[in-house]
Structures are given as structure tokens and as C-alpha cells.
Amino acid sequence: MAQVHEYKVAMTCEGCSGAVERVLNKQKNKIEHFDIDLKAQQVKVRTALAADEVLEIIKKTGKDTQFVSTSQGDK
């Protein structure tokens, strides 16, 4: 069952959020939906993947990334 994982990602510009978007789009067969909030430096990912797996995907951008929480709710 899909869950929503929330992460704090050090993003300072649209290039940063674009990098996160690109790595998540490469996993679109495993990720149902994601929201990137540049101002809040927050990324929410709806997926059946484990939180640690998504964390490693986002870390591929080179951005400082921290897991915040997981919920069962909608995006």
C-alpha cells in the first residue's frame, strides 16, 4: 500500500528542485506522485517504496536530505 514520505531537502533555487524532480521522475514506475515545495524545502513522495529507498534516490542529487515522517493519507 502506498504511503506518503516527507523529506526536508536543502534546495535554494529552481535548479535544485529541478534536480530532485529529475531523479524522482526516473522512478515514476515506482512512485505514484510527488510534490516539491521549494520555499519550505520540503518534498512529499507517495509510493509503496520504503522511506529509506526514497531517501537514497533523493540523495543522488547531492542535496542534504533528511527524512521527516511517513503518513497513510492522501498527498
CHARMM internal coordinates of N, CA and C (Angstrom, degrees):
IC EDIT
DIST 1 N 1 CA 1.4621
DIST 1 CA 1 C 1.5328
ANGL 1 N 1 CA 1 C 109.56
DIST 1 C 2 N 1.2890
ANGL 1 CA 1 C 2 N 115.81
DIHE 1 N 1 CA 1 C 2 N 139.84
DIST 2 N 2 CA 1.4638
ANGL 1 C 2 N 2 CA 120.74
DIHE 1 CA 1 C 2 N 2 CA -177.84
DIST 2 CA 2 C 1.5239
ANGL 2 N 2 CA 2 C 111.34
DIHE 1 C 2 N 2 CA 2 C -73.15
DIST 2 C 3 N 1.3125
ANGL 2 CA 2 C 3 N 113.91
DIHE 2 N 2 CA 2 C 3 N 143.01
DIST 3 N 3 CA 1.4490
ANGL 2 C 3 N 3 CA 122.21
DIHE 2 CA 2 C 3 N 3 CA 176.02
DIST 3 CA 3 C 1.5184
ANGL 3 N 3 CA 3 C 107.98
DIHE 2 C 3 N 3 CA 3 C -126.42
DIST 3 C 4 N 1.3280
ANGL 3 CA 3 C 4 N 116.04
DIHE 3 N 3 CA 3 C 4 N 164.75
DIST 4 N 4 CA 1.4611
ANGL 3 C 4 N 4 CA 120.94
DIHE 3 CA 3 C 4 N 4 CA 176.09
DIST 4 CA 4 C 1.5196
ANGL 4 N 4 CA 4 C 108.08
DIHE 3 C 4 N 4 CA 4 C -108.40
DIST 4 C 5 N 1.3305
ANGL 4 CA 4 C 5 N 115.31
DIHE 4 N 4 CA 4 C 5 N 116.09
DIST 5 N 5 CA 1.4652
ANGL 4 C 5 N 5 CA 121.87
DIHE 4 CA 4 C 5 N 5 CA 177.91
DIST 5 CA 5 C 1.5261
ANGL 5 N 5 CA 5 C 108.02
DIHE 4 C 5 N 5 CA 5 C -100.24
DIST 5 C 6 N 1.3133
ANGL 5 CA 5 C 6 N 116.05
DIHE 5 N 5 CA 5 C 6 N 136.24
DIST 6 N 6 CA 1.4652
ANGL 5 C 6 N 6 CA 121.19
DIHE 5 CA 5 C 6 N 6 CA -179.58
DIST 6 CA 6 C 1.5280
ANGL 6 N 6 CA 6 C 109.47
DIHE 5 C 6 N 6 CA 6 C -114.61
DIST 6 C 7 N 1.3303
ANGL 6 CA 6 C 7 N 115.05
DIHE 6 N 6 CA 6 C 7 N 137.36
DIST 7 N 7 CA 1.4646
ANGL 6 C 7 N 7 CA 121.75
DIHE 6 CA 6 C 7 N 7 CA -177.99
DIST 7 CA 7 C 1.5205
ANGL 7 N 7 CA 7 C 110.42
DIHE 6 C 7 N 7 CA 7 C -132.38
DIST 7 C 8 N 1.3107
ANGL 7 CA 7 C 8 N 116.05
DIHE 7 N 7 CA 7 C 8 N 149.27
DIST 8 N 8 CA 1.4643
ANGL 7 C 8 N 8 CA 123.54
DIHE 7 CA 7 C 8 N 8 CA 171.14
DIST 8 CA 8 C 1.5248
ANGL 8 N 8 CA 8 C 105.29
DIHE 7 C 8 N 8 CA 8 C -100.77
DIST 8 C 9 N 1.3478
ANGL 8 CA 8 C 9 N 116.41
DIHE 8 N 8 CA 8 C 9 N 120.40
DIST 9 N 9 CA 1.4623
ANGL 8 C 9 N 9 CA 121.27
DIHE 8 CA 8 C 9 N 9 CA -176.32
DIST 9 CA 9 C 1.5216
ANGL 9 N 9 CA 9 C 108.96
DIHE 8 C 9 N 9 CA 9 C -125.17
DIST 9 C 10 N 1.3294
ANGL 9 CA 9 C 10 N 116.33
DIHE 9 N 9 CA 9 C 10 N 129.75
DIST 10 N 10 CA 1.4698
ANGL 9 C 10 N 10 CA 121.97
DIHE 9 CA 9 C 10 N 10 CA 179.84
DIST 10 CA 10 C 1.5277
ANGL 10 N 10 CA 10 C 109.02
DIHE 9 C 10 N 10 CA 10 C -71.18
DIST 10 C 11 N 1.3360
ANGL 10 CA 10 C 11 N 115.99
DIHE 10 N 10 CA 10 C 11 N 94.77
DIST 11 N 11 CA 1.4638
ANGL 10 C 11 N 11 CA 122.29
DIHE 10 CA 10 C 11 N 11 CA 179.78
DIST 11 CA 11 C 1.5242
ANGL 11 N 11 CA 11 C 107.45
DIHE 10 C 11 N 11 CA 11 C -123.97
DIST 11 C 12 N 1.3329
ANGL 11 CA 11 C 12 N 116.68
DIHE 11 N 11 CA 11 C 12 N 127.03
DIST 12 N 12 CA 1.4567
ANGL 11 C 12 N 12 CA 120.10
DIHE 11 CA 11 C 12 N 12 CA -177.39
DIST 12 CA 12 C 1.5259
ANGL 12 N 12 CA 12 C 113.18
DIHE 11 C 12 N 12 CA 12 C -114.52
DIST 12 C 13 N 1.3405
ANGL 12 CA 12 C 13 N 116.73
DIHE 12 N 12 CA 12 C 13 N -9.70
DIST 13 N 13 CA 1.4627
ANGL 12 C 13 N 13 CA 119.36
DIHE 12 CA 12 C 13 N 13 CA -177.43
DIST 13 CA 13 C 1.5324
ANGL 13 N 13 CA 13 C 109.97
DIHE 12 C 13 N 13 CA 13 C -153.97
DIST 13 C 14 N 1.3259
ANGL 13 CA 13 C 14 N 115.68
DIHE 13 N 13 CA 13 C 14 N 174.80
DIST 14 N 14 CA 1.4616
ANGL 13 C 14 N 14 CA 119.67
DIHE 13 CA 13 C 14 N 14 CA 179.61
DIST 14 CA 14 C 1.5215
ANGL 14 N 14 CA 14 C 112.17
DIHE 13 C 14 N 14 CA 14 C -65.99
DIST 14 C 15 N 1.3290
ANGL 14 CA 14 C 15 N 116.52
DIHE 14 N 14 CA 14 C 15 N -26.48
DIST 15 N 15 CA 1.4635
ANGL 14 C 15 N 15 CA 119.74
DIHE 14 CA 14 C 15 N 15 CA 175.53
DIST 15 CA 15 C 1.5203
ANGL 15 N 15 CA 15 C 111.06
DIHE 14 C 15 N 15 CA 15 C -63.77
DIST 15 C 16 N 1.3295
ANGL 15 CA 15 C 16 N 115.60
DIHE 15 N 15 CA 15 C 16 N -39.18
DIST 16 N 16 CA 1.4641
ANGL 15 C 16 N 16 CA 120.96
DIHE 15 CA 15 C 16 N 16 CA 178.20
DIST 16 CA 16 C 1.5313
ANGL 16 N 16 CA 16 C 111.04
DIHE 15 C 16 N 16 CA 16 C -64.88
DIST 16 C 17 N 1.3241
ANGL 16 CA 16 C 17 N 116.04
DIHE 16 N 16 CA 16 C 17 N -48.77
DIST 17 N 17 CA 1.4670
ANGL 16 C 17 N 17 CA 118.96
DIHE 16 CA 16 C 17 N 17 CA -179.48
DIST 17 CA 17 C 1.5255
ANGL 17 N 17 CA 17 C 110.13
DIHE 16 C 17 N 17 CA 17 C -67.13
DIST 17 C 18 N 1.3318
ANGL 17 CA 17 C 18 N 117.02
DIHE 17 N 17 CA 17 C 18 N -31.74
DIST 18 N 18 CA 1.4611
ANGL 17 C 18 N 18 CA 120.73
DIHE 17 CA 17 C 18 N 18 CA 176.89
DIST 18 CA 18 C 1.5149
ANGL 18 N 18 CA 18 C 111.85
DIHE 17 C 18 N 18 CA 18 C -64.71
DIST 18 C 19 N 1.3302
ANGL 18 CA 18 C 19 N 117.12
DIHE 18 N 18 CA 18 C 19 N -37.21
DIST 19 N 19 CA 1.4627
ANGL 18 C 19 N 19 CA 121.48
DIHE 18 CA 18 C 19 N 19 CA 177.35
DIST 19 CA 19 C 1.5273
ANGL 19 N 19 CA 19 C 110.53
DIHE 18 C 19 N 19 CA 19 C -63.61
DIST 19 C 20 N 1.3309
ANGL 19 CA 19 C 20 N 116.74
DIHE 19 N 19 CA 19 C 20 N -42.57
DIST 20 N 20 CA 1.4633
ANGL 19 C 20 N 20 CA 121.28
DIHE 19 CA 19 C 20 N 20 CA 177.86
DIST 20 CA 20 C 1.5257
ANGL 20 N 20 CA 20 C 109.49
DIHE 19 C 20 N 20 CA 20 C -63.72
DIST 20 C 21 N 1.3290
ANGL 20 CA 20 C 21 N 116.33
DIHE 20 N 20 CA 20 C 21 N -44.60
DIST 21 N 21 CA 1.4669
ANGL 20 C 21 N 21 CA 120.68
DIHE 20 CA 20 C 21 N 21 CA 179.19
DIST 21 CA 21 C 1.5263
ANGL 21 N 21 CA 21 C 111.01
DIHE 20 C 21 N 21 CA 21 C -59.18
DIST 21 C 22 N 1.3168
ANGL 21 CA 21 C 22 N 117.40
DIHE 21 N 21 CA 21 C 22 N -42.80
DIST 22 N 22 CA 1.4697
ANGL 21 C 22 N 22 CA 121.08
DIHE 21 CA 21 C 22 N 22 CA -179.41
DIST 22 CA 22 C 1.5291
ANGL 22 N 22 CA 22 C 112.38
DIHE 21 C 22 N 22 CA 22 C -62.43
DIST 22 C 23 N 1.3433
ANGL 22 CA 22 C 23 N 117.99
DIHE 22 N 22 CA 22 C 23 N -46.12
DIST 23 N 23 CA 1.4689
ANGL 22 C 23 N 23 CA 118.97
DIHE 22 CA 22 C 23 N 23 CA -178.71
DIST 23 CA 23 C 1.5289
ANGL 23 N 23 CA 23 C 111.39
DIHE 22 C 23 N 23 CA 23 C -67.78
DIST 23 C 24 N 1.3378
ANGL 23 CA 23 C 24 N 116.99
DIHE 23 N 23 CA 23 C 24 N -34.20
DIST 24 N 24 CA 1.4684
ANGL 23 C 24 N 24 CA 119.25
DIHE 23 CA 23 C 24 N 24 CA 178.35
DIST 24 CA 24 C 1.5306
ANGL 24 N 24 CA 24 C 111.11
DIHE 23 C 24 N 24 CA 24 C -72.53
DIST 24 C 25 N 1.3291
ANGL 24 CA 24 C 25 N 117.21
DIHE 24 N 24 CA 24 C 25 N -36.90
DIST 25 N 25 CA 1.4651
ANGL 24 C 25 N 25 CA 120.39
DIHE 24 CA 24 C 25 N 25 CA 177.92
DIST 25 CA 25 C 1.5261
ANGL 25 N 25 CA 25 C 111.81
DIHE 24 C 25 N 25 CA 25 C -63.92
DIST 25 C 26 N 1.3156
ANGL 25 CA 25 C 26 N 117.74
DIHE 25 N 25 CA 25 C 26 N -29.02
DIST 26 N 26 CA 1.4653
ANGL 25 C 26 N 26 CA 120.98
DIHE 25 CA 25 C 26 N 26 CA 177.67
DIST 26 CA 26 C 1.5224
ANGL 26 N 26 CA 26 C 111.55
DIHE 25 C 26 N 26 CA 26 C -66.40
DIST 26 C 27 N 1.3326
ANGL 26 CA 26 C 27 N 116.84
DIHE 26 N 26 CA 26 C 27 N -17.98
DIST 27 N 27 CA 1.4678
ANGL 26 C 27 N 27 CA 122.62
DIHE 26 CA 26 C 27 N 27 CA -179.22
DIST 27 CA 27 C 1.5255
ANGL 27 N 27 CA 27 C 111.51
DIHE 26 C 27 N 27 CA 27 C -108.49
DIST 27 C 28 N 1.3407
ANGL 27 CA 27 C 28 N 117.17
DIHE 27 N 27 CA 27 C 28 N 22.67
DIST 28 N 28 CA 1.4742
ANGL 27 C 28 N 28 CA 119.03
DIHE 27 CA 27 C 28 N 28 CA -172.13
DIST 28 CA 28 C 1.5255
ANGL 28 N 28 CA 28 C 114.24
DIHE 27 C 28 N 28 CA 28 C -62.08
DIST 28 C 29 N 1.3304
ANGL 28 CA 28 C 29 N 117.56
DIHE 28 N 28 CA 28 C 29 N -18.16
DIST 29 N 29 CA 1.4680
ANGL 28 C 29 N 29 CA 118.91
DIHE 28 CA 28 C 29 N 29 CA 175.10
DIST 29 CA 29 C 1.5307
ANGL 29 N 29 CA 29 C 111.36
DIHE 28 C 29 N 29 CA 29 C -75.45
DIST 29 C 30 N 1.3364
ANGL 29 CA 29 C 30 N 117.46
DIHE 29 N 29 CA 29 C 30 N -15.55
DIST 30 N 30 CA 1.4652
ANGL 29 C 30 N 30 CA 122.14
DIHE 29 CA 29 C 30 N 30 CA 179.77
DIST 30 CA 30 C 1.5210
ANGL 30 N 30 CA 30 C 112.88
DIHE 29 C 30 N 30 CA 30 C -111.80
DIST 30 C 31 N 1.3345
ANGL 30 CA 30 C 31 N 117.03
DIHE 30 N 30 CA 30 C 31 N -15.00
DIST 31 N 31 CA 1.4672
ANGL 30 C 31 N 31 CA 122.09
DIHE 30 CA 30 C 31 N 31 CA -176.97
DIST 31 CA 31 C 1.5217
ANGL 31 N 31 CA 31 C 108.78
DIHE 30 C 31 N 31 CA 31 C -114.19
DIST 31 C 32 N 1.3412
ANGL 31 CA 31 C 32 N 115.97
DIHE 31 N 31 CA 31 C 32 N 123.66
DIST 32 N 32 CA 1.4648
ANGL 31 C 32 N 32 CA 120.81
DIHE 31 CA 31 C 32 N 32 CA -178.46
DIST 32 CA 32 C 1.5328
ANGL 32 N 32 CA 32 C 111.78
DIHE 31 C 32 N 32 CA 32 C -74.02
DIST 32 C 33 N 1.3247
ANGL 32 CA 32 C 33 N 115.91
DIHE 32 N 32 CA 32 C 33 N -43.59
DIST 33 N 33 CA 1.4659
ANGL 32 C 33 N 33 CA 120.40
DIHE 32 CA 32 C 33 N 33 CA -173.66
DIST 33 CA 33 C 1.5247
ANGL 33 N 33 CA 33 C 108.62
DIHE 32 C 33 N 33 CA 33 C -162.67
DIST 33 C 34 N 1.3276
ANGL 33 CA 33 C 34 N 116.63
DIHE 33 N 33 CA 33 C 34 N 152.01
DIST 34 N 34 CA 1.4582
ANGL 33 C 34 N 34 CA 119.93
DIHE 33 CA 33 C 34 N 34 CA 172.06
DIST 34 CA 34 C 1.5206
ANGL 34 N 34 CA 34 C 109.72
DIHE 33 C 34 N 34 CA 34 C -147.04
DIST 34 C 35 N 1.3231
ANGL 34 CA 34 C 35 N 115.16
DIHE 34 N 34 CA 34 C 35 N 150.78
DIST 35 N 35 CA 1.4623
ANGL 34 C 35 N 35 CA 123.16
DIHE 34 CA 34 C 35 N 35 CA 176.52
DIST 35 CA 35 C 1.5200
ANGL 35 N 35 CA 35 C 107.73
DIHE 34 C 35 N 35 CA 35 C -125.15
DIST 35 C 36 N 1.3307
ANGL 35 CA 35 C 36 N 115.98
DIHE 35 N 35 CA 35 C 36 N 132.65
DIST 36 N 36 CA 1.4551
ANGL 35 C 36 N 36 CA 121.85
DIHE 35 CA 35 C 36 N 36 CA 177.58
DIST 36 CA 36 C 1.5215
ANGL 36 N 36 CA 36 C 108.20
DIHE 35 C 36 N 36 CA 36 C -116.47
DIST 36 C 37 N 1.3357
ANGL 36 CA 36 C 37 N 116.53
DIHE 36 N 36 CA 36 C 37 N 122.04
DIST 37 N 37 CA 1.4616
ANGL 36 C 37 N 37 CA 122.40
DIHE 36 CA 36 C 37 N 37 CA 177.70
DIST 37 CA 37 C 1.5281
ANGL 37 N 37 CA 37 C 107.41
DIHE 36 C 37 N 37 CA 37 C -111.86
DIST 37 C 38 N 1.3338
ANGL 37 CA 37 C 38 N 115.86
DIHE 37 N 37 CA 37 C 38 N 99.02
DIST 38 N 38 CA 1.4664
ANGL 37 C 38 N 38 CA 121.36
DIHE 37 CA 37 C 38 N 38 CA -176.33
DIST 38 CA 38 C 1.5248
ANGL 38 N 38 CA 38 C 111.78
DIHE 37 C 38 N 38 CA 38 C -61.66
DIST 38 C 39 N 1.3399
ANGL 38 CA 38 C 39 N 117.36
DIHE 38 N 38 CA 38 C 39 N -45.30
DIST 39 N 39 CA 1.4714
ANGL 38 C 39 N 39 CA 120.91
DIHE 38 CA 38 C 39 N 39 CA -178.65
DIST 39 CA 39 C 1.5229
ANGL 39 N 39 CA 39 C 112.05
DIHE 38 C 39 N 39 CA 39 C -59.77
DIST 39 C 40 N 1.3262
ANGL 39 CA 39 C 40 N 116.09
DIHE 39 N 39 CA 39 C 40 N -44.79
DIST 40 N 40 CA 1.4681
ANGL 39 C 40 N 40 CA 120.73
DIHE 39 CA 39 C 40 N 40 CA -178.66
DIST 40 CA 40 C 1.5283
ANGL 40 N 40 CA 40 C 111.65
DIHE 39 C 40 N 40 CA 40 C -83.74
DIST 40 C 41 N 1.3335
ANGL 40 CA 40 C 41 N 117.14
DIHE 40 N 40 CA 40 C 41 N -6.82
DIST 41 N 41 CA 1.4627
ANGL 40 C 41 N 41 CA 122.70
DIHE 40 CA 40 C 41 N 41 CA -175.62
DIST 41 CA 41 C 1.5216
ANGL 41 N 41 CA 41 C 110.61
DIHE 40 C 41 N 41 CA 41 C 53.67
DIST 41 C 42 N 1.3302
ANGL 41 CA 41 C 42 N 114.82
DIHE 41 N 41 CA 41 C 42 N 47.45
DIST 42 N 42 CA 1.4581
ANGL 41 C 42 N 42 CA 122.42
DIHE 41 CA 41 C 42 N 42 CA -174.04
DIST 42 CA 42 C 1.5257
ANGL 42 N 42 CA 42 C 110.23
DIHE 41 C 42 N 42 CA 42 C -126.58
DIST 42 C 43 N 1.3262
ANGL 42 CA 42 C 43 N 115.80
DIHE 42 N 42 CA 42 C 43 N 140.15
DIST 43 N 43 CA 1.4550
ANGL 42 C 43 N 43 CA 121.67
DIHE 42 CA 42 C 43 N 43 CA 176.00
DIST 43 CA 43 C 1.5225
ANGL 43 N 43 CA 43 C 107.60
DIHE 42 C 43 N 43 CA 43 C -129.64
DIST 43 C 44 N 1.3336
ANGL 43 CA 43 C 44 N 116.32
DIHE 43 N 43 CA 43 C 44 N 128.71
DIST 44 N 44 CA 1.4702
ANGL 43 C 44 N 44 CA 122.00
DIHE 43 CA 43 C 44 N 44 CA 175.59
DIST 44 CA 44 C 1.5190
ANGL 44 N 44 CA 44 C 107.72
DIHE 43 C 44 N 44 CA 44 C -116.18
DIST 44 C 45 N 1.3384
ANGL 44 CA 44 C 45 N 115.40
DIHE 44 N 44 CA 44 C 45 N 131.63
DIST 45 N 45 CA 1.4553
ANGL 44 C 45 N 45 CA 121.16
DIHE 44 CA 44 C 45 N 45 CA -175.79
DIST 45 CA 45 C 1.5220
ANGL 45 N 45 CA 45 C 109.39
DIHE 44 C 45 N 45 CA 45 C -127.52
DIST 45 C 46 N 1.3504
ANGL 45 CA 45 C 46 N 116.19
DIHE 45 N 45 CA 45 C 46 N 123.56
DIST 46 N 46 CA 1.4629
ANGL 45 C 46 N 46 CA 121.29
DIHE 45 CA 45 C 46 N 46 CA 176.77
DIST 46 CA 46 C 1.5277
ANGL 46 N 46 CA 46 C 107.69
DIHE 45 C 46 N 46 CA 46 C -98.40
DIST 46 C 47 N 1.3421
ANGL 46 CA 46 C 47 N 115.66
DIHE 46 N 46 CA 46 C 47 N 116.39
DIST 47 N 47 CA 1.4612
ANGL 46 C 47 N 47 CA 120.88
DIHE 46 CA 46 C 47 N 47 CA -174.30
DIST 47 CA 47 C 1.5248
ANGL 47 N 47 CA 47 C 110.74
DIHE 46 C 47 N 47 CA 47 C -162.14
DIST 47 C 48 N 1.3227
ANGL 47 CA 47 C 48 N 115.44
DIHE 47 N 47 CA 47 C 48 N 163.97
DIST 48 N 48 CA 1.4615
ANGL 47 C 48 N 48 CA 120.97
DIHE 47 CA 47 C 48 N 48 CA 172.26
DIST 48 CA 48 C 1.5268
ANGL 48 N 48 CA 48 C 110.65
DIHE 47 C 48 N 48 CA 48 C -89.86
DIST 48 C 49 N 1.3380
ANGL 48 CA 48 C 49 N 117.15
DIHE 48 N 48 CA 48 C 49 N -7.87
DIST 49 N 49 CA 1.4657
ANGL 48 C 49 N 49 CA 121.15
DIHE 48 CA 48 C 49 N 49 CA 177.92
DIST 49 CA 49 C 1.5285
ANGL 49 N 49 CA 49 C 110.37
DIHE 48 C 49 N 49 CA 49 C -66.11
DIST 49 C 50 N 1.3160
ANGL 49 CA 49 C 50 N 115.81
DIHE 49 N 49 CA 49 C 50 N 153.85
DIST 50 N 50 CA 1.4674
ANGL 49 C 50 N 50 CA 121.25
DIHE 49 CA 49 C 50 N 50 CA 175.44
DIST 50 CA 50 C 1.5255
ANGL 50 N 50 CA 50 C 109.54
DIHE 49 C 50 N 50 CA 50 C -69.31
DIST 50 C 51 N 1.3166
ANGL 50 CA 50 C 51 N 115.93
DIHE 50 N 50 CA 50 C 51 N 152.41
DIST 51 N 51 CA 1.4681
ANGL 50 C 51 N 51 CA 121.56
DIHE 50 CA 50 C 51 N 51 CA -179.52
DIST 51 CA 51 C 1.5239
ANGL 51 N 51 CA 51 C 111.50
DIHE 50 C 51 N 51 CA 51 C -56.81
DIST 51 C 52 N 1.3412
ANGL 51 CA 51 C 52 N 117.35
DIHE 51 N 51 CA 51 C 52 N -38.94
DIST 52 N 52 CA 1.4658
ANGL 51 C 52 N 52 CA 121.02
DIHE 51 CA 51 C 52 N 52 CA -179.59
DIST 52 CA 52 C 1.5220
ANGL 52 N 52 CA 52 C 111.70
DIHE 51 C 52 N 52 CA 52 C -65.69
DIST 52 C 53 N 1.3374
ANGL 52 CA 52 C 53 N 117.03
DIHE 52 N 52 CA 52 C 53 N -36.28
DIST 53 N 53 CA 1.4656
ANGL 52 C 53 N 53 CA 120.48
DIHE 52 CA 52 C 53 N 53 CA 178.58
DIST 53 CA 53 C 1.5326
ANGL 53 N 53 CA 53 C 110.65
DIHE 52 C 53 N 53 CA 53 C -64.39
DIST 53 C 54 N 1.3255
ANGL 53 CA 53 C 54 N 116.87
DIHE 53 N 53 CA 53 C 54 N -43.79
DIST 54 N 54 CA 1.4611
ANGL 53 C 54 N 54 CA 121.19
DIHE 53 CA 53 C 54 N 54 CA 179.02
DIST 54 CA 54 C 1.5271
ANGL 54 N 54 CA 54 C 110.07
DIHE 53 C 54 N 54 CA 54 C -66.45
DIST 54 C 55 N 1.3304
ANGL 54 CA 54 C 55 N 116.55
DIHE 54 N 54 CA 54 C 55 N -39.10
DIST 55 N 55 CA 1.4623
ANGL 54 C 55 N 55 CA 121.07
DIHE 54 CA 54 C 55 N 55 CA 178.11
DIST 55 CA 55 C 1.5339
ANGL 55 N 55 CA 55 C 110.22
DIHE 54 C 55 N 55 CA 55 C -57.22
DIST 55 C 56 N 1.3161
ANGL 55 CA 55 C 56 N 117.02
DIHE 55 N 55 CA 55 C 56 N -45.03
DIST 56 N 56 CA 1.4660
ANGL 55 C 56 N 56 CA 120.90
DIHE 55 CA 55 C 56 N 56 CA -179.95
DIST 56 CA 56 C 1.5337
ANGL 56 N 56 CA 56 C 111.32
DIHE 55 C 56 N 56 CA 56 C -66.01
DIST 56 C 57 N 1.3250
ANGL 56 CA 56 C 57 N 117.32
DIHE 56 N 56 CA 56 C 57 N -35.62
DIST 57 N 57 CA 1.4715
ANGL 56 C 57 N 57 CA 120.85
DIHE 56 CA 56 C 57 N 57 CA 177.42
DIST 57 CA 57 C 1.5265
ANGL 57 N 57 CA 57 C 109.77
DIHE 56 C 57 N 57 CA 57 C -63.13
DIST 57 C 58 N 1.3456
ANGL 57 CA 57 C 58 N 116.87
DIHE 57 N 57 CA 57 C 58 N -47.80
DIST 58 N 58 CA 1.4656
ANGL 57 C 58 N 58 CA 120.41
DIHE 57 CA 57 C 58 N 58 CA -178.57
DIST 58 CA 58 C 1.5224
ANGL 58 N 58 CA 58 C 110.62
DIHE 57 C 58 N 58 CA 58 C -66.58
DIST 58 C 59 N 1.3179
ANGL 58 CA 58 C 59 N 118.17
DIHE 58 N 58 CA 58 C 59 N -36.23
DIST 59 N 59 CA 1.4654
ANGL 58 C 59 N 59 CA 121.97
DIHE 58 CA 58 C 59 N 59 CA -179.49
DIST 59 CA 59 C 1.5300
ANGL 59 N 59 CA 59 C 111.86
DIHE 58 C 59 N 59 CA 59 C -63.23
DIST 59 C 60 N 1.3255
ANGL 59 CA 59 C 60 N 117.85
DIHE 59 N 59 CA 59 C 60 N -20.34
DIST 60 N 60 CA 1.4675
ANGL 59 C 60 N 60 CA 121.22
DIHE 59 CA 59 C 60 N 60 CA 178.00
DIST 60 CA 60 C 1.5293
ANGL 60 N 60 CA 60 C 111.33
DIHE 59 C 60 N 60 CA 60 C -61.23
DIST 60 C 61 N 1.3268
ANGL 60 CA 60 C 61 N 117.57
DIHE 60 N 60 CA 60 C 61 N -17.50
DIST 61 N 61 CA 1.4648
ANGL 60 C 61 N 61 CA 121.38
DIHE 60 CA 60 C 61 N 61 CA 178.09
DIST 61 CA 61 C 1.5272
ANGL 61 N 61 CA 61 C 111.29
DIHE 60 C 61 N 61 CA 61 C -74.73
DIST 61 C 62 N 1.3209
ANGL 61 CA 61 C 62 N 117.32
DIHE 61 N 61 CA 61 C 62 N -16.58
DIST 62 N 62 CA 1.4657
ANGL 61 C 62 N 62 CA 121.17
DIHE 61 CA 61 C 62 N 62 CA -175.54
DIST 62 CA 62 C 1.5185
ANGL 62 N 62 CA 62 C 112.48
DIHE 61 C 62 N 62 CA 62 C 86.41
DIST 62 C 63 N 1.3248
ANGL 62 CA 62 C 63 N 116.42
DIHE 62 N 62 CA 62 C 63 N -0.11
DIST 63 N 63 CA 1.4744
ANGL 62 C 63 N 63 CA 120.83
DIHE 62 CA 62 C 63 N 63 CA 179.88
DIST 63 CA 63 C 1.5288
ANGL 63 N 63 CA 63 C 109.97
DIHE 62 C 63 N 63 CA 63 C -83.28
DIST 63 C 64 N 1.3366
ANGL 63 CA 63 C 64 N 116.15
DIHE 63 N 63 CA 63 C 64 N 143.76
DIST 64 N 64 CA 1.4602
ANGL 63 C 64 N 64 CA 120.82
DIHE 63 CA 63 C 64 N 64 CA 174.85
DIST 64 CA 64 C 1.5219
ANGL 64 N 64 CA 64 C 107.61
DIHE 63 C 64 N 64 CA 64 C -64.38
DIST 64 C 65 N 1.3305
ANGL 64 CA 64 C 65 N 116.41
DIHE 64 N 64 CA 64 C 65 N 121.39
DIST 65 N 65 CA 1.4652
ANGL 64 C 65 N 65 CA 121.48
DIHE 64 CA 64 C 65 N 65 CA -174.54
DIST 65 CA 65 C 1.5191
ANGL 65 N 65 CA 65 C 110.17
DIHE 64 C 65 N 65 CA 65 C -130.66
DIST 65 C 66 N 1.3426
ANGL 65 CA 65 C 66 N 115.23
DIHE 65 N 65 CA 65 C 66 N 134.88
DIST 66 N 66 CA 1.4576
ANGL 65 C 66 N 66 CA 120.90
DIHE 65 CA 65 C 66 N 66 CA 178.46
DIST 66 CA 66 C 1.5252
ANGL 66 N 66 CA 66 C 109.49
DIHE 65 C 66 N 66 CA 66 C -129.17
DIST 66 C 67 N 1.3164
ANGL 66 CA 66 C 67 N 115.91
DIHE 66 N 66 CA 66 C 67 N 136.14
DIST 67 N 67 CA 1.4643
ANGL 66 C 67 N 67 CA 121.81
DIHE 66 CA 66 C 67 N 67 CA 174.04
DIST 67 CA 67 C 1.5253
ANGL 67 N 67 CA 67 C 107.95
DIHE 66 C 67 N 67 CA 67 C -72.28
DIST 67 C 68 N 1.3455
ANGL 67 CA 67 C 68 N 116.70
DIHE 67 N 67 CA 67 C 68 N 135.93
DIST 68 N 68 CA 1.4596
ANGL 67 C 68 N 68 CA 121.07
DIHE 67 CA 67 C 68 N 68 CA 179.96
DIST 68 CA 68 C 1.5277
ANGL 68 N 68 CA 68 C 110.95
DIHE 67 C 68 N 68 CA 68 C -107.93
DIST 68 C 69 N 1.3492
ANGL 68 CA 68 C 69 N 116.69
DIHE 68 N 68 CA 68 C 69 N -56.14
DIST 69 N 69 CA 1.4672
ANGL 68 C 69 N 69 CA 119.24
DIHE 68 CA 68 C 69 N 69 CA -176.32
DIST 69 CA 69 C 1.5217
ANGL 69 N 69 CA 69 C 111.35
DIHE 68 C 69 N 69 CA 69 C -165.91
DIST 69 C 70 N 1.3379
ANGL 69 CA 69 C 70 N 114.75
DIHE 69 N 69 CA 69 C 70 N 169.79
DIST 70 N 70 CA 1.4660
ANGL 69 C 70 N 70 CA 122.69
DIHE 69 CA 69 C 70 N 70 CA 174.84
DIST 70 CA 70 C 1.5157
ANGL 70 N 70 CA 70 C 107.43
DIHE 69 C 70 N 70 CA 70 C -130.40
DIST 70 C 71 N 1.3469
ANGL 70 CA 70 C 71 N 115.35
DIHE 70 N 70 CA 70 C 71 N 138.96
DIST 71 N 71 CA 1.4633
ANGL 70 C 71 N 71 CA 119.60
DIHE 70 CA 70 C 71 N 71 CA 176.37
DIST 71 CA 71 C 1.5294
ANGL 71 N 71 CA 71 C 108.67
DIHE 70 C 71 N 71 CA 71 C -136.35
DIST 71 C 72 N 1.3122
ANGL 71 CA 71 C 72 N 115.38
DIHE 71 N 71 CA 71 C 72 N 163.33
DIST 72 N 72 CA 1.4590
ANGL 71 C 72 N 72 CA 121.70
DIHE 71 CA 71 C 72 N 72 CA 178.98
DIST 72 CA 72 C 1.5111
ANGL 72 N 72 CA 72 C 112.10
DIHE 71 C 72 N 72 CA 72 C -91.73
DIST 72 C 73 N 1.3363
ANGL 72 CA 72 C 73 N 116.54
DIHE 72 N 72 CA 72 C 73 N -12.59
DIST 73 N 73 CA 1.4641
ANGL 72 C 73 N 73 CA 121.34
DIHE 72 CA 72 C 73 N 73 CA -171.93
DIST 73 CA 73 C 1.5035
ANGL 73 N 73 CA 73 C 114.85
DIHE 72 C 73 N 73 CA 73 C -67.90
DIST 73 C 74 N 1.3263
ANGL 73 CA 73 C 74 N 114.78
DIHE 73 N 73 CA 73 C 74 N 179.60
DIST 74 N 74 CA 1.4573
ANGL 73 C 74 N 74 CA 122.22
DIHE 73 CA 73 C 74 N 74 CA 175.51
DIST 74 CA 74 C 1.5061
ANGL 74 N 74 CA 74 C 109.03
DIHE 73 C 74 N 74 CA 74 C -69.60
DIST 74 C 75 N 1.3521
ANGL 74 CA 74 C 75 N 115.39
DIHE 74 N 74 CA 74 C 75 N 169.45
DIST 75 N 75 CA 1.4474
ANGL 74 C 75 N 75 CA 121.30
DIHE 74 CA 74 C 75 N 75 CA 177.70
DIST 75 CA 75 C 1.4772
ANGL 75 N 75 CA 75 C 109.28
DIHE 74 C 75 N 75 CA 75 C -56.35
END
COOR INIT
IC SEED 1 N 1 CA 1 C
IC BUILD
